[in-house]
Amino acid sequence: MIENYILKHKNIELVDFQMDSNNFEILDINKIINEEHLPFTIREENKIISCVNELTKWIKYRGIPESRKNYTEILENMKADNAIELSVNSFALNLSDQYFLHKSKYNIKWEDYNFFDNKFNKLVEKEIFPENIDKESSNINPDFSVDGQLIKTWVCDGKDRVLLKEGSTENNQQPYNEKIASLIMDMFDIEHVKYDVKKIKGKIVSVCKCMVDRETELIPASYIFEKEKNIINNPYEYYINACKIYGKLNIKEKLEQMICIDYIMGNTDRHRKNFGIIRNANTLEWIKVAPIFDNGNSLNYKSGDIQNIIKYTDSYCKWYLKYNYDKLKYIEYPQWYTKDKGRNIIDIINNTLKENKHIKNKHLNNIISIVNNRIKIFENEIENKVNNILPVTKNVNNDIILISSQNIDTKNYNTWDNMKCILEEKYDDILEKYTHLNKNGEKTYILKRNIDKDNIQIHRLKYDFTKEQAIMLLNDLDILQKENKKGEINKHLNKKRK
């Protein structure tokens, strides 16, 4: 039966379209009402044709994947033919964004059905706890629009929305891996979704709160990649540049943190749907990089896969390049990492996995051996990056030193551990916060020592000077600084820039 449907973003009407309510095939677009709030993947060119194709794809991937464990049982329990039917019957609502759809003939408000404000406890436990299925309860449920292969279910805990997720192997290691990754990132102060392990009605599950609320939403990296059909540059560079277009985010720093953690953990399931951006659902402003989440498929969770890991250290990756190690070449020195804290990683893994009664000692020892090797390789890689970054070019005076990108002896400066790199674009003191890339492609820095506090800071020149111009500039700035003419410094910079 052909019926008119409407896609909304909260209560903003976006697209009026025709869909067959039997097989959920989109037949035509009646009207594009609001382009600005359309789902991120719908392109602007050939609007009607593109909207049909992209909306069809969007609805298809809104439902649970066929690879989900117990997929067939879920359909049978709910008397549905496919996942799309389940999703559409739940208005395609989920707990990742604020989009939904319904038949145009009904006047349905977002606030009456969204899962952030409305409870759904009665049916939500059907996958993990099938004995709790309530045949009389509503079919409107967030479980019907959540991605991933593992058995999982959303529950309400007061105002919080909490995801419970089981493991998929005999040793049920994935929930513990989520906790391990969370503890490691806690230690390094890396933003992430916090996971814990709980036993609920005899079943071990990972537990985490929803990363967004009624005012925010997740844009998966897959949407950003799909926005551009032909990516000429490598996907890593494309993703960083694309994110910079839509917001001033510390995307490179956050992406590098994820790359490092994925390598250390041996994450084999980092794909383009489990990292991304958080944006304001009302203004569409890109707020921040999404916290790191979904780390369960790691630490050789399949007990039989030890021999398949290259040199017992590397692991496969799905979003770019074949192995996690290959992406380490893109990162700069991770200033959040210290060897002292790195030594605690093994203790975190050992203590947490010992909580799992299904983990055999041989498997645990293999994991610890593999991670130890990864940590050594990782530390060697980042140590090399230090040696390639901080060479002294010229002393200007006792306080300010110009450095470029080759041949440093860091021992003269009490090693990298006592240096702090300031990257903020905005700054208070004109002498302290700049960025610069000279014409030869080298990064040129100002290294300033605070003698009173005996600490060292690294600062990048903001303006596009050659190395020779930068050295002259430092001499000029030094004179102005000694004469305490702070008001003249900015004028001098602008004059030199011209």
DOMIGU-417193 format. One record per residue (C-alpha): x, y, z; residue number from 0. Coordinates in Angstrom, 3 decimals, padded with zeros to 6 digits. Example, Ala and Ser with C-alpha at 12.3 -4.5 7.8 and 13.67 -1.06 7.14 Angstrom:
DOMIGU-417193
          x          y          z   marmar
    012.300   -004.500    007.800        0
    013.670   -001.060    007.140        1
end
This chain:
DOMIGU-417193
          x          y          z   marmar
    000.000    000.000    000.000        0
    001.430    003.375   -001.040        1
    001.295    005.994    001.706        2
    002.764    009.424    002.347        3
    005.400    009.698    005.051        4
    007.283    012.631    006.487        5
    010.851    012.739    007.806        6
    011.470    015.106    010.696        7
    014.377    016.426    012.728        8
    012.743    016.841    016.096        9
    009.582    018.679    014.986       10
    011.156    020.279    011.901       11
    009.590    018.805    008.768       12
    012.251    017.829    006.244       13
    010.918    015.612    003.450       14
    007.449    014.535    002.368       15
    007.729    011.248    000.447       16
    005.826    008.231   -000.799       17
    006.679    004.784    000.526       18
    005.185    001.351    000.072       19
    004.128    000.388    003.603       20
    004.382   -003.310    002.728       21
    008.021   -003.493    001.575       22
    009.125    000.007    002.699       23
    010.442    000.979   -000.722       24
    010.588    004.743   -001.289       25
    008.765    005.496   -004.518       26
    008.920    009.265   -004.852       27
    009.746    012.529   -003.117       28
    006.735    014.815   -002.898       29
    008.623    017.769   -001.478       30
    011.901    018.688    000.171       31
    010.752    021.071    002.883       32
    013.948    021.857    004.774       33
    017.371    021.161    003.249       34
    019.493    022.468    006.089       35
    018.407    019.819    008.605       36
    018.419    016.838    006.229       37
    020.500    013.828    007.325       38
    024.160    014.567    006.686       39
    024.604    012.045    003.886       40
    021.923    013.483    001.579       41
    023.808    015.426   -001.066       42
    022.833    018.735   -002.572       43
    023.270    017.898   -006.248       44
    020.321    016.335   -008.150       45
    018.271    016.944   -005.023       46
    015.175    014.849   -005.734       47
    017.004    011.857   -007.222       48
    019.716    012.053   -004.585       49
    017.162    012.341   -001.816       50
    015.345    009.181   -002.981       51
    018.576    007.191   -003.109       52
    020.080    008.512    000.088       53
    016.847    008.342    002.087       54
    016.381    004.729    000.972       55
    019.881    003.929    002.194       56
    019.362    005.909    005.405       57
    016.178    003.978    006.304       58
    017.786    000.649    005.421       59
    020.760    001.187    007.727       60
    018.517    002.556    010.463       61
    017.487   -000.979    011.392       62
    019.476   -003.701    013.144       63
    021.965   -005.509    010.858       64
    021.326   -009.036    009.618       65
    024.651   -009.994    011.208       66
    023.170   -009.385    014.675       67
    023.150   -012.515    016.782       68
    019.568   -013.766    017.206       69
    018.439   -011.573    014.300       70
    015.971   -014.239    013.137       71
    014.618   -014.794    016.638       72
    014.024   -011.059    017.071       73
    011.969   -010.895    013.882       74
    009.985   -013.972    014.872       75
    009.269   -012.641    018.351       76
    008.060   -009.319    016.978       77
    006.271   -010.925    013.997       78
    008.168   -008.727    011.537       79
    009.426   -009.569    008.052       80
    012.642   -007.567    008.273       81
    014.614   -005.048    010.316       82
    013.310   -002.068    008.348       83
    009.767   -002.904    009.434       84
    010.819   -002.917    013.079       85
    012.617    000.395    012.701       86
    009.812    002.157    010.801       87
    007.229    000.894    013.299       88
    009.362    002.622    015.953       89
    009.275    005.796    013.831       90
    012.990    005.157    013.073       91
    013.786    006.778    016.409       92
    017.033    005.901    018.137       93
    019.359    007.103    020.898       94
    022.045    008.495    018.581       95
    020.235    011.406    016.922       96
    016.905    013.263    016.798       97
    015.517    012.126    013.423       98
    012.257    010.232    013.039       99
    009.558    009.535    010.461      100
    005.845    008.742    010.432      101
    002.838    008.615    008.143      102
    001.871    012.123    007.052      103
   -001.784    011.649    007.991      104
   -000.867    011.523    011.690      105
    000.126    014.531    013.776      106
    002.975    013.029    015.804      107
    005.235    015.140    018.007      108
    008.854    014.304    018.716      109
    008.545    015.070    022.432      110
    005.792    012.461    022.796      111
    007.864    009.534    021.508      112
    011.619    010.270    021.608      113
    013.573    007.858    023.775      114
    015.427    010.544    025.717      115
    012.267    011.786    027.407      116
    010.005    008.733    027.263      117
    010.538    005.414    029.022      118
    010.581    002.078    027.247      119
    011.462   -000.453    029.981      120
    008.760   -003.036    029.349      121
    010.066   -004.302    026.048      122
    013.679   -003.249    026.061      123
    015.106   -006.359    027.731      124
    013.792   -008.836    025.159      125
    017.171   -009.666    023.538      126
    019.313   -010.292    026.583      127
    016.453   -011.430    028.799      128
    013.892   -013.024    026.450      129
    011.838   -014.297    029.376      130
    010.898   -010.652    030.086      131
    009.140   -010.029    026.752      132
    005.823   -008.319    027.269      133
    003.589   -009.287    024.353      134
    001.141   -006.495    025.153      135
    003.700   -003.681    025.258      136
    004.395   -001.197    022.461      137
    006.665   -002.011    019.529      138
    008.264    001.435    019.766      139
    011.737    000.663    021.039      140
    015.337    001.922    020.592      141
    016.669   -001.608    020.217      142
    015.234   -001.724    016.703      143
    017.525    001.072    015.497      144
    020.853    000.240    017.105      145
    023.796   -000.964    015.008      146
    026.270   -003.747    015.730      147
    026.541   -007.534    015.738      148
    026.508   -008.185    019.476      149
    023.365   -008.788    021.495      150
    022.562   -005.473    023.134      151
    019.672   -003.620    024.698      152
    018.871   -000.155    026.030      153
    017.412    000.349    029.505      154
    016.233    003.362    031.470      155
    018.076    004.142    034.687      156
    016.245    007.191    035.976      157
    016.991    009.948    033.491      158
    019.966    008.044    032.075      159
    019.770    005.810    029.012      160
    022.093    002.848    029.495      161
    023.328    000.322    026.924      162
    023.864   -003.291    028.027      163
    025.980   -005.428    025.716      164
    026.978   -009.093    025.837      165
    030.066   -010.753    024.413      166
    030.010   -013.149    021.483      167
    032.590   -015.781    022.377      168
    032.746   -018.612    024.897      169
    035.020   -016.651    027.199      170
    032.716   -013.573    026.989      171
    035.777   -011.315    026.999      172
    034.376   -008.268    025.154      173
    032.568   -006.703    028.162      174
    035.817   -006.851    030.153      175
    037.754   -005.358    027.233      176
    035.390   -002.372    027.266      177
    036.164   -001.854    030.944      178
    039.915   -002.216    030.337      179
    039.924    000.392    027.565      180
    037.897    002.712    029.769      181
    040.336    002.361    032.683      182
    043.339    002.952    030.399      183
    041.801    006.124    028.952      184
    040.835    007.284    032.448      185
    044.497    007.012    033.381      186
    045.628    009.052    030.368      187
    042.772    011.563    030.696      188
    041.434    010.751    027.203      189
    037.767    011.563    026.625      190
    035.773    008.378    026.173      191
    032.504    006.658    026.945      192
    032.928    005.099    030.387      193
    032.227    001.364    030.553      194
    031.843   -001.004    033.460      195
    031.052   -004.717    033.781      196
    027.971   -005.902    035.629      197
    026.220   -009.183    036.238      198
    022.523   -008.796    035.541      199
    020.245   -011.764    036.122      200
    023.166   -014.162    035.788      201
    024.596   -012.605    032.599      202
    027.821   -010.598    032.309      203
    027.368   -007.428    030.248      204
    029.201   -004.188    029.606      205
    027.331   -001.118    030.774      206
    027.648    002.437    029.453      207
    025.574    005.590    029.436      208
    024.364    007.169    026.194      209
    026.939    009.644    024.848      210
    024.310    012.115    023.579      211
    021.157    013.668    024.995      212
    017.987    015.285    023.644      213
    019.955    018.356    022.506      214
    022.873    016.627    020.775      215
    023.485    013.875    018.235      216
    026.220    011.713    016.767      217
    027.394    012.085    013.185      218
    029.279    008.836    012.430      219
    032.486    009.135    010.423      220
    030.811    006.993    007.754      221
    028.395    009.868    007.019      222
    031.311    012.267    006.598      223
    033.092    009.891    004.234      224
    029.891    009.227    002.275      225
    029.363    012.949    001.771      226
    032.221    012.852   -000.738      227
    031.976    010.012   -003.261      228
    035.478    010.330   -004.684      229
    038.127    010.854   -002.039      230
    041.316    011.796   -003.879      231
    043.593    012.119   -000.867      232
    043.987    009.370    001.662      233
    040.949    008.920    003.947      234
    042.885    010.006    007.024      235
    043.701    013.427    005.576      236
    040.280    013.747    003.974      237
    038.487    013.135    007.263      238
    040.565    015.705    009.139      239
    040.101    018.353    006.434      240
    036.361    017.647    006.103      241
    035.845    018.044    009.846      242
    037.711    021.357    009.818      243
    035.202    022.705    007.279      244
    032.271    022.184    009.615      245
    033.786    023.206    012.915      246
    036.901    024.242    014.820      247
    037.565    020.883    016.400      248
    040.787    019.380    017.736      249
    040.120    016.543    015.290      250
    043.722    015.501    014.625      251
    044.598    015.253    018.317      252
    041.480    013.188    019.098      253
    041.915    010.951    016.051      254
    045.507    010.281    017.048      255
    044.414    009.320    020.555      256
    042.014    006.777    019.074      257
    044.730    005.415    016.768      258
    047.119    004.949    019.705      259
    044.563    003.251    021.955      260
    043.394    000.991    019.099      261
    046.981   -000.101    018.492      262
    047.764   -000.800    022.144      263
    044.453   -002.626    022.653      264
    044.663   -004.454    019.315      265
    041.165   -003.312    018.330      266
    040.007   -005.301    015.278      267
    036.648   -003.587    014.881      268
    037.338    000.134    014.452      269
    035.175    000.999    011.476      270
    033.639    004.211    010.187      271
    030.450    003.834    012.201      272
    032.035    003.750    015.648      273
    033.786    007.107    015.707      274
    032.597    010.522    014.639      275
    031.426    013.979    015.685      276
    028.903    015.303    018.228      277
    026.787    018.220    017.034      278
    024.052    020.420    018.472      279
    020.752    019.018    017.199      280
    019.097    022.426    017.244      281
    021.735    024.724    015.737      282
    023.626    021.983    013.806      283
    026.877    023.351    015.232      284
    029.661    020.769    015.434      285
    030.483    020.753    019.132      286
    033.277    018.240    019.599      287
    034.828    014.978    018.510      288
    032.782    012.048    019.802      289
    034.344    010.359    022.841      290
    036.056    007.068    022.040      291
    033.692    004.125    022.329      292
    033.202    000.501    021.241      293
    036.509   -001.163    022.139      294
    035.299   -004.679    022.949      295
    036.663   -006.548    019.934      296
    040.259   -006.268    021.074      297
    042.956   -007.990    023.160      298
    042.674   -011.148    021.065      299
    039.181   -011.786    022.415      300
    038.880   -014.831    020.173      301
    041.055   -017.330    021.979      302
    041.932   -019.083    018.729      303
    043.193   -016.033    016.860      304
    046.595   -015.668    018.552      305
    048.457   -017.214    015.628      306
    046.760   -014.874    013.173      307
    048.219   -011.710    014.668      308
    051.249   -010.507    012.719      309
    054.380   -010.971    014.827      310
    052.070   -011.251    017.826      311
    051.794   -007.478    017.907      312
    049.630   -006.052    015.124      313
    045.888   -006.155    014.592      314
    043.510   -005.525    011.725      315
    041.691   -002.251    011.139      316
    038.586   -001.556    009.043      317
    038.379    002.203    008.514      318
    041.740    002.982    006.859      319
    044.824    000.899    006.079      320
    044.939   -002.767    006.873      321
    046.687   -002.762    010.236      322
    046.515   -000.509    013.293      323
    050.307   -000.193    013.303      324
    050.292    001.375    009.834      325
    048.483    004.460    011.098      326
    051.065    005.260    013.769      327
    053.104    007.008    011.075      328
    050.478    009.759    010.967      329
    050.553    010.685    014.629      330
    052.660    013.356    016.274      331
    054.229    012.820    019.670      332
    051.349    011.929    022.061      333
    051.987    014.274    024.966      334
    049.337    012.547    027.051      335
    051.430    009.365    027.133      336
    054.160    008.725    029.682      337
    056.147    005.556    030.219      338
    055.319    005.573    033.910      339
    051.603    005.360    033.173      340
    052.270    002.980    030.295      341
    053.643    000.477    032.792      342
    050.237    000.380    034.476      343
    048.487   -000.886    031.321      344
    049.505   -004.493    031.934      345
    048.247   -004.362    035.537      346
    044.889   -003.000    034.353      347
    044.551   -005.801    031.790      348
    045.700   -008.521    034.161      349
    043.516   -007.457    037.089      350
    040.397   -006.923    034.980      351
    040.596   -010.130    032.949      352
    041.148   -012.128    036.119      353
    037.605   -011.096    037.068      354
    036.434   -013.205    034.121      355
    036.159   -016.823    035.251      356
    036.066   -018.018    031.636      357
    039.536   -016.710    030.767      358
    042.186   -019.427    030.871      359
    045.652   -018.614    032.234      360
    047.343   -019.511    028.946      361
    045.137   -017.107    027.016      362
    045.682   -014.353    029.596      363
    049.458   -014.831    029.469      364
    049.409   -014.661    025.674      365
    047.448   -011.404    025.809      366
    049.874   -009.858    028.297      367
    052.857   -010.910    026.186      368
    051.314   -009.418    023.037      369
    050.406   -006.120    024.710      370
    053.860   -005.830    026.262      371
    055.348   -006.090    022.774      372
    052.891   -003.535    021.426      373
    053.796   -001.074    024.176      374
    057.517   -001.446    023.437      375
    056.941   -000.902    019.720      376
    054.643    002.044    020.421      377
    057.163    003.702    022.736      378
    059.950    003.230    020.185      379
    057.785    004.811    017.496      380
    056.950    007.886    019.546      381
    060.549    008.236    020.782      382
    061.633    008.516    017.157      383
    059.076    011.249    016.651      384
    060.630    013.279    019.470      385
    064.032    013.064    017.857      386
    062.642    014.291    014.544      387
    060.699    017.238    015.904      388
    062.794    019.483    018.142      389
    066.197    020.635    016.818      390
    067.810    023.933    017.900      391
    068.573    026.322    015.038      392
    069.601    029.545    016.743      393
    069.826    031.019    020.220      394
    068.337    034.492    020.340      395
    068.979    035.106    024.044      396
    068.762    033.216    027.289      397
    064.976    033.225    027.258      398
    063.956    032.554    023.648      399
    065.309    029.919    021.263      400
    064.235    029.308    017.657      401
    063.990    025.637    016.687      402
    063.104    023.881    013.425      403
    062.366    020.268    012.511      404
    065.686    018.414    012.322      405
    068.704    017.343    014.387      406
    067.898    018.103    018.017      407
    069.711    016.930    021.078      408
    066.857    016.958    023.603      409
    069.117    016.213    026.559      410
    070.086    019.910    026.710      411
    066.494    020.729    027.490      412
    065.813    018.140    030.185      413
    063.991    015.830    027.710      414
    060.565    016.072    026.140      415
    058.807    015.122    029.367      416
    059.415    018.637    030.752      417
    058.224    020.381    027.601      418
    054.636    021.404    027.038      419
    053.393    022.156    023.536      420
    050.754    024.890    023.336      421
    048.616    024.632    020.215      422
    045.665    026.958    020.921      423
    044.838    029.346    018.088      424
    043.793    032.092    020.512      425
    046.370    033.485    022.886      426
    046.825    036.074    025.640      427
    050.506    036.890    025.357      428
    051.656    037.763    021.853      429
    055.072    036.182    022.500      430
    053.732    032.872    023.759      431
    051.252    031.351    021.317      432
    051.915    031.245    017.579      433
    051.841    028.699    014.740      434
    053.991    028.737    011.621      435
    054.801    026.691    008.537      436
    057.663    028.123    006.499      437
    057.966    028.005    002.716      438
    060.133    024.898    002.801      439
    057.401    022.967    004.579      440
    059.272    022.911    007.896      441
    057.603    023.816    011.157      442
    059.414    026.617    012.943      443
    059.000    027.035    016.683      444
    059.796    029.409    019.477      445
    061.125    027.642    022.541      446
    060.772    029.895    025.572      447
    062.222    029.099    028.988      448
    060.577    030.510    032.056      449
    063.623    030.850    034.288      450
    061.645    031.517    037.449      451
    059.597    028.314    037.179      452
    062.330    026.431    035.328      453
    059.958    024.921    032.782      454
    060.114    024.841    029.016      455
    057.294    025.568    026.581      456
    057.167    025.068    022.833      457
    055.253    027.544    020.726      458
    054.604    027.659    016.989      459
    054.789    030.882    014.998      460
    051.390    031.875    013.571      461
    052.618    033.964    010.661      462
    054.077    032.697    007.377      463
    057.722    033.706    007.725      464
    060.781    032.047    006.291      465
    063.321    030.810    008.786      466
    065.566    033.836    008.222      467
    062.639    036.238    008.651      468
    061.611    034.451    011.822      469
    065.108    034.824    013.314      470
    065.112    038.543    012.525      471
    061.617    038.835    013.965      472
    062.688    037.250    017.242      473
    065.498    039.737    017.597      474
    063.068    042.597    016.999      475
    060.557    041.174    019.450      476
    063.297    040.683    022.010      477
    064.148    044.400    021.839      478
    060.483    045.370    022.184      479
    060.077    042.990    025.098      480
    063.105    044.398    026.935      481
    061.781    047.921    026.437      482
    058.416    046.691    027.799      483
    056.555    047.959    024.734      484
    053.879    045.258    024.662      485
    051.476    047.441    022.714      486
    054.013    047.759    019.883      487
    054.513    043.992    019.488      488
    051.265    043.234    017.633      489
    051.777    046.206    015.328      490
    055.280    044.989    014.588      491
    054.034    041.481    013.749      492
    051.382    042.784    011.381      493
    053.908    045.080    009.697      494
    056.371    042.235    009.199      495
    053.601    039.975    007.934      496
    052.764    042.447    005.150      497
end
